[in-house]
Amino acid sequence: MDVKIFHGFGDVLFEVSMALIPLLLFFFFFQVFMLKLPLSKVRDIIVGVILTFFGLAFFLQGVHVGFLPVGQEIGDIVGDWTHQWILIPVGFLLGFVATFAEPAVRVLNAEVDKVTSGYIPSKLMLYTLSIGVAISIALSMARIIYGIPLWYFIGPGYILALSMILVSNETFTSIAFDAGGVATGPMTVTFILAIALGFSDTLEGRDPLIDGFGMIALVALAPILSVLVLGLLFKYNESKSDG
């Protein structure tokens, strides 16, 4: 596999610039007319933006030259395995590890812990989201192997989620739908999606555009269900203690 580390890095720098410049202009507008933060605070924010710029640039470059090609290669290799069902537990493990390492998930968990004053511990949220996504990845691999239509999972899944909203804690309902977007971050989308695409491409009768990309829909649904279930458990424990 021929890897050129900085191939296309200029395009990545341009993309990151276009993402951060509007945010920076937005901040300066509010700083001049409303915030009026002290100069030391503005300096710290600018330094943070610069670090974010280079961090995002190098991360995305690593995704392009590392995660995507390696994921594709792994998918191509496992597609030739005799016992393809092994990819189901492997998918569970990869989903757990990828979510556990997802930066956006860490940020969400820390904010939830902070806002709820420890009522919802960050570690508990981390394991809840990681297990939920792991199950969704395992189901995605099973769907690719056995050719199960996506709607067999998505339809009942959202019906179940909407049903649980009626009885779950409102706090957990709000967190759940934000968690669905957070879990579909760069770790999951770049690495595991590449594996799923490579795997579905090697299987006869499978279409990567249909079977591979459907995985992200399940990943977005899994945290919603897992957090709502956690909310029901909290509500049950509270009612049990009150009784």
C-alpha positions as CSV (number, residue, x, y, z in Angstrom):
1,M,0.0,0.0,0.0
2,D,1.7,3.2,-1.2
3,V,1.2,5.9,1.3
4,K,2.2,9.5,0.7
5,I,1.8,11.3,4.1
6,F,1.2,14.8,2.9
7,H,-0.5,14.1,-0.3
8,G,-3.5,16.5,-0.6
9,F,-2.6,18.3,2.6
10,G,-3.2,21.7,0.9
11,D,-6.8,20.8,0.3
12,V,-7.2,19.7,3.9
13,L,-5.8,23.0,5.1
14,F,-8.2,24.9,2.9
15,E,-11.2,22.8,4.2
16,V,-10.3,23.4,7.8
17,S,-9.8,27.1,7.2
18,M,-13.2,27.4,5.6
19,A,-14.7,25.6,8.6
20,L,-12.9,27.8,11.3
21,I,-12.8,31.3,9.7
22,P,-16.6,31.8,10.0
23,L,-16.5,30.8,13.6
24,L,-13.7,33.1,14.3
25,L,-15.4,36.0,12.5
26,F,-18.6,35.2,14.5
27,F,-16.6,35.4,17.8
28,F,-14.9,38.7,16.9
29,F,-18.3,40.2,16.0
30,F,-19.7,39.4,19.5
31,Q,-16.4,40.4,21.1
32,V,-16.6,43.9,19.7
33,F,-20.3,44.5,20.3
34,M,-21.3,42.3,23.2
35,L,-18.7,40.2,25.0
36,K,-15.9,42.7,25.5
37,L,-13.6,40.0,27.0
38,P,-10.3,41.1,28.5
39,L,-7.3,40.9,26.1
40,S,-5.7,38.0,28.0
41,K,-8.9,35.9,27.4
42,V,-9.1,36.8,23.7
43,R,-5.4,35.8,23.4
44,D,-6.1,32.4,25.0
45,I,-9.1,31.9,22.6
46,I,-7.0,32.7,19.6
47,V,-4.3,30.3,20.7
48,G,-6.9,27.7,21.1
49,V,-8.3,28.3,17.6
50,I,-4.7,28.0,16.2
51,L,-4.2,24.7,18.0
52,T,-7.6,23.5,16.8
53,F,-6.7,24.4,13.2
54,F,-3.5,22.4,13.2
55,G,-5.1,19.6,15.2
56,L,-8.0,19.2,12.8
57,A,-5.7,19.5,9.8
58,F,-3.3,16.8,10.9
59,F,-6.1,14.6,12.1
60,L,-8.0,14.8,8.8
61,Q,-4.8,14.2,6.9
62,G,-4.2,11.1,9.0
63,V,-7.7,10.0,8.2
64,H,-7.1,10.3,4.5
65,V,-3.7,8.6,4.4
66,G,-4.2,6.2,7.3
67,F,-7.6,5.3,8.6
68,L,-9.5,5.1,5.2
69,P,-6.9,3.0,3.3
70,V,-6.2,0.6,6.3
71,G,-10.0,0.2,6.9
72,Q,-10.5,-0.6,3.2
73,E,-7.6,-3.1,3.3
74,I,-9.0,-4.8,6.4
75,G,-12.5,-5.0,4.8
76,D,-11.0,-6.6,1.6
77,I,-9.1,-9.2,3.7
78,V,-12.0,-10.3,6.0
79,G,-14.3,-10.5,3.0
80,D,-12.3,-13.6,1.9
81,W,-12.5,-15.3,5.3
82,T,-14.2,-18.7,5.3
83,H,-16.1,-18.1,8.5
84,Q,-17.4,-14.6,7.9
85,W,-19.6,-14.6,11.0
86,I,-16.5,-13.9,13.0
87,L,-16.7,-10.3,11.7
88,I,-19.8,-9.9,13.9
89,P,-18.0,-10.1,17.3
90,V,-15.0,-8.3,15.7
91,G,-17.4,-5.5,14.7
92,F,-18.7,-5.3,18.2
93,L,-15.1,-4.9,19.6
94,L,-14.2,-2.3,16.9
95,G,-17.4,-0.3,17.6
96,F,-16.7,-0.3,21.3
97,V,-13.1,0.8,21.0
98,A,-13.8,3.5,18.3
99,T,-16.6,5.1,20.4
100,F,-14.5,4.8,23.6
101,A,-11.8,6.8,21.8
102,E,-14.1,9.3,20.0
103,P,-13.2,12.8,21.1
104,A,-16.7,14.2,20.6
105,V,-18.1,11.5,22.9
106,R,-15.7,12.5,25.6
107,V,-16.7,16.1,25.3
108,L,-20.4,15.2,25.5
109,N,-19.9,13.0,28.5
110,A,-17.9,15.7,30.4
111,E,-20.6,18.3,29.7
112,V,-23.3,16.0,30.8
113,D,-21.4,15.2,34.0
114,K,-20.8,18.9,34.6
115,V,-24.4,20.1,33.9
116,T,-26.0,17.4,36.0
117,S,-23.5,17.9,38.8
118,G,-22.4,14.2,38.7
119,Y,-26.0,12.9,38.6
120,I,-25.1,11.2,35.2
121,P,-21.4,10.2,35.6
122,S,-19.2,10.7,32.5
123,K,-17.8,7.1,32.7
124,L,-21.3,5.6,32.8
125,M,-22.3,7.6,29.7
126,L,-19.1,6.6,28.0
127,Y,-19.7,2.9,28.5
128,T,-23.4,3.3,27.6
129,L,-22.6,4.9,24.3
130,S,-19.7,2.6,23.6
131,I,-21.9,-0.6,24.1
132,G,-24.7,0.9,22.1
133,V,-22.6,1.6,19.1
134,A,-20.8,-1.7,19.5
135,I,-24.1,-3.5,19.2
136,S,-25.0,-1.4,16.1
137,I,-21.8,-2.2,14.4
138,A,-22.2,-6.0,15.1
139,L,-25.8,-5.8,13.7
140,S,-24.4,-3.9,10.6
141,M,-21.9,-6.6,10.0
142,A,-24.6,-9.3,10.3
143,R,-26.8,-7.3,7.9
144,I,-24.0,-7.2,5.3
145,I,-23.2,-10.9,5.7
146,Y,-26.8,-12.2,5.5
147,G,-28.2,-9.5,3.3
148,I,-30.8,-8.2,5.8
149,P,-32.6,-5.1,4.6
150,L,-31.7,-1.9,6.5
151,W,-35.4,-1.1,7.2
152,Y,-35.7,-4.2,9.3
153,F,-33.5,-2.4,11.9
154,I,-34.2,1.3,11.3
155,G,-38.0,1.1,11.4
156,P,-38.5,-0.9,14.6
157,G,-35.6,1.0,16.1
158,Y,-37.1,4.4,15.8
159,I,-40.5,3.2,16.7
160,L,-39.0,1.8,19.9
161,A,-37.1,5.1,20.5
162,L,-40.2,7.2,20.1
163,S,-42.1,4.8,22.4
164,M,-39.5,5.1,25.1
165,I,-39.6,8.9,24.9
166,L,-43.1,8.8,26.4
167,V,-41.9,7.1,29.5
168,S,-38.2,8.0,29.8
169,N,-36.8,10.9,31.8
170,E,-36.9,14.2,29.9
171,T,-33.2,14.9,30.6
172,F,-32.1,11.6,29.1
173,T,-34.4,12.2,26.1
174,S,-32.5,15.4,25.3
175,I,-29.1,13.8,25.8
176,A,-30.1,10.8,23.7
177,F,-30.7,12.6,20.5
178,D,-27.6,14.7,20.8
179,A,-25.6,11.5,21.5
180,G,-26.8,10.1,18.2
181,G,-25.0,12.8,16.3
182,V,-21.9,12.7,18.5
183,A,-21.3,9.0,18.1
184,T,-21.1,9.3,14.3
185,G,-17.8,11.0,14.6
186,P,-14.5,10.7,12.7
187,M,-13.3,7.6,14.4
188,T,-16.4,5.6,13.5
189,V,-17.1,7.1,10.1
190,T,-13.6,6.9,8.8
191,F,-12.3,3.6,10.1
192,I,-15.2,1.3,10.6
193,L,-17.2,2.6,7.6
194,A,-14.1,1.9,5.5
195,I,-14.0,-1.7,6.8
196,A,-17.7,-2.1,6.1
197,L,-17.4,-0.8,2.6
198,G,-14.4,-2.9,1.8
199,F,-16.1,-6.0,3.3
200,S,-19.3,-5.5,1.3
201,D,-17.4,-4.8,-1.8
202,T,-15.8,-8.3,-1.7
203,L,-19.0,-10.2,-1.0
204,E,-20.8,-11.4,-4.1
205,G,-24.2,-9.9,-4.5
206,R,-23.6,-7.0,-2.1
207,D,-23.6,-3.3,-3.0
208,P,-21.3,-1.2,-0.9
209,L,-23.4,1.9,-1.6
210,I,-26.4,0.2,0.0
211,D,-24.9,-2.3,2.5
212,G,-21.9,-0.3,3.6
213,F,-23.4,3.2,4.1
214,G,-26.4,1.8,5.9
215,M,-24.1,1.2,8.9
216,I,-24.0,4.9,9.8
217,A,-27.8,5.0,10.1
218,L,-27.6,2.3,12.7
219,V,-24.7,4.0,14.5
220,A,-26.8,7.2,14.8
221,L,-29.7,5.2,16.2
222,A,-27.8,3.1,18.7
223,P,-26.9,5.9,21.2
224,I,-30.4,7.2,21.2
225,L,-31.7,3.8,22.3
226,S,-28.9,3.1,24.8
227,V,-29.3,6.5,26.5
228,L,-33.1,6.1,26.7
229,V,-32.7,2.7,28.2
230,L,-30.3,4.2,30.7
231,G,-32.9,6.9,31.5
232,L,-35.5,4.2,32.2
233,L,-33.1,2.4,34.5
234,F,-32.5,5.7,36.4
235,K,-36.2,6.3,36.6
236,Y,-36.8,2.7,37.9
237,N,-34.2,3.0,40.5
238,E,-35.6,6.4,41.7
239,S,-39.1,5.0,41.9
240,K,-37.8,2.0,43.8
241,S,-35.9,4.1,46.3
242,D,-38.9,6.4,46.8
243,G,-41.2,3.4,47.4
